[in-house]
Amino acid sequence: MTDKTLCIVLALMLAFALQWNVVDANEHTQEALQHATEAVKSAGDAKAVGEHASQALKHIEDAKASSPGMAKKLEKSEADLKSAVVNAKRYNTDSAAKDAADAKARLEAISH
């Protein structure tokens, strides 16, 4: 294999790996959006809001790990979801649901 061919193969492998990470990050962002949506639908049930917000946070962490470039885009959604979890643990259901709704809106904006 010539040096030029080797460079081309390595470049293609790198491009594929980077593209795979973006796809993986997008899938995790979609999962986070689904859990945020479920948290909003669970308004009135602090435990359910907190559980869905926690699951959404796990997907945000996975998205950030897959694609560090997504970290900045996900900061505000992550903060909203953390607040939703805290408020849900305090049985402040209205605030938890509002935080989840804010996170959902931000995740929708990122997804489109």
Secondary structure as GFF3:
##gff-version 3
##sequence-region A 1 112
A	DSSP	alpha_helix	3	41	.	.	.	ID=ss1
A	DSSP	alpha_helix	46	66	.	.	.	ID=ss2
A	DSSP	three_ten_helix	68	70	.	.	.	ID=ss3
A	DSSP	alpha_helix	71	89	.	.	.	ID=ss4
A	DSSP	alpha_helix	93	111	.	.	.	ID=ss5
###
